[in-house]
Amino acid sequence: MNHWLTLVLAGLLEIVWASTLKHTHGFTRLWPSVLTIGAMVLSFWLLSRAMRVLPAGTSYAVWVGIGAAGTAAAGYFLFKEPMRPAQWLCVALIVGGVAGLRLAAPPPPPPAPAPTPVQP
């Protein structure tokens, strides 16, 4: 799978766990807790897979940016949390920063060649 796609999926799962964390009530409610922990584990796993090839700093910044902007949007649209225009501007700056990191990133290194079998 494309490493950038893996990173985006990790960021989307960060939105899920950050948005559902509030509904766990301190991990005292079973199903919201199960969903939150499951999304956390899968999000971190996908992030670690993307970091095999992508730079750690870029990967982490993109992951956090997707999660922060997406969680802010989820709060507004799903949970009716108020957002002022200045807050939307800040979310837009986060999204712009994430896009900039992707566009400015160097291409990943080519895959290592397969080892040649040893002839007896």
C-alpha positions as CSV (number, residue, x, y, z in Angstrom):
1,M,0.0,0.0,0.0
2,N,1.2,3.5,-0.7
3,H,2.8,4.9,2.5
4,W,1.1,8.3,2.2
5,L,-2.3,6.6,1.9
6,T,-1.4,4.5,5.0
7,L,-0.5,7.8,6.8
8,V,-3.8,9.4,5.8
9,L,-5.7,6.3,7.0
10,A,-3.8,6.6,10.3
11,G,-4.8,10.2,10.6
12,L,-8.5,9.4,9.9
13,L,-8.4,6.8,12.6
14,E,-6.9,9.5,14.9
15,I,-10.0,11.5,14.3
16,V,-12.2,8.6,15.3
17,W,-10.4,7.9,18.6
18,A,-10.1,11.6,19.5
19,S,-13.8,12.2,18.8
20,T,-15.0,9.1,20.7
21,L,-12.6,9.6,23.6
22,K,-15.0,12.0,25.2
23,H,-17.8,9.5,25.1
24,T,-15.9,6.9,27.1
25,H,-16.4,9.0,30.3
26,G,-13.0,8.1,31.5
27,F,-13.1,4.6,30.0
28,T,-16.1,3.7,32.2
29,R,-18.4,3.0,29.2
30,L,-17.7,-0.3,27.5
31,W,-18.5,0.2,23.8
32,P,-17.2,3.7,23.3
33,S,-14.0,2.6,25.1
34,V,-13.7,-0.5,22.8
35,L,-14.1,1.7,19.7
36,T,-11.6,4.3,21.1
37,I,-9.0,1.8,22.0
38,G,-9.4,-0.1,18.8
39,A,-9.1,3.0,16.7
40,M,-6.0,4.1,18.8
41,V,-4.2,0.8,18.2
42,L,-4.9,0.7,14.5
43,S,-4.0,4.4,14.1
44,F,-0.7,3.9,15.8
45,W,0.0,0.7,13.9
46,L,-0.7,2.4,10.5
47,L,1.5,5.4,11.6
48,S,4.3,3.0,12.4
49,R,4.0,1.3,9.0
50,A,4.1,4.7,7.2
51,M,7.2,5.7,9.2
52,R,9.1,2.7,7.8
53,V,9.6,4.7,4.6
54,L,8.5,8.3,5.3
55,P,10.5,10.6,7.6
56,A,9.4,10.5,11.2
57,G,9.0,14.2,11.7
58,T,6.9,14.6,8.5
59,S,4.8,11.5,9.3
60,Y,4.1,12.6,12.8
61,A,3.2,16.2,11.8
62,V,0.9,15.0,9.1
63,W,-0.8,12.5,11.4
64,V,-1.3,15.1,14.1
65,G,-2.5,17.7,11.6
66,I,-5.1,15.4,10.1
67,G,-6.3,14.4,13.5
68,A,-6.4,17.9,14.9
69,A,-8.2,19.4,11.9
70,G,-10.6,16.5,11.5
71,T,-11.4,16.4,15.2
72,A,-12.2,20.1,15.2
73,A,-14.5,19.6,12.2
74,A,-16.1,16.5,13.9
75,G,-16.7,18.6,17.0
76,Y,-18.4,21.2,15.0
77,F,-20.5,19.1,12.6
78,L,-21.2,16.0,14.8
79,F,-21.2,17.4,18.3
80,K,-22.5,20.9,17.6
81,E,-19.4,22.5,19.4
82,P,-19.2,26.2,18.5
83,M,-16.4,27.5,16.3
84,R,-15.6,31.1,15.6
85,P,-14.3,32.2,12.2
86,A,-10.8,32.7,13.6
87,Q,-10.8,29.1,14.7
88,W,-11.8,27.9,11.2
89,L,-8.9,30.0,9.9
90,C,-6.5,28.2,12.2
91,V,-7.9,24.8,11.1
92,A,-7.4,25.9,7.5
93,L,-3.8,26.8,8.3
94,I,-3.3,23.3,9.8
95,V,-4.7,21.7,6.6
96,G,-2.4,24.0,4.5
97,G,0.6,22.9,6.6
98,V,-0.2,19.2,6.1
99,A,-0.6,19.7,2.4
100,G,2.6,21.6,2.3
101,L,4.5,18.9,4.1
102,R,3.2,16.3,1.6
103,L,4.1,18.5,-1.4
104,A,7.6,19.4,-0.1
105,A,8.5,15.8,1.0
106,P,11.3,14.1,-0.9
107,P,10.3,11.0,-2.8
108,P,10.7,7.8,-0.8
109,P,13.8,5.7,-1.6
110,P,13.4,2.9,-4.1
111,P,12.8,-0.5,-2.6
112,A,15.8,-2.6,-1.9
113,P,16.6,-5.2,-4.6
114,A,15.6,-8.8,-3.8
115,P,18.5,-10.8,-2.6
116,T,20.0,-13.1,-5.2
117,P,19.9,-16.8,-4.3
118,V,23.2,-18.4,-3.4
119,Q,24.2,-21.1,-6.0
120,P,25.8,-24.2,-4.5
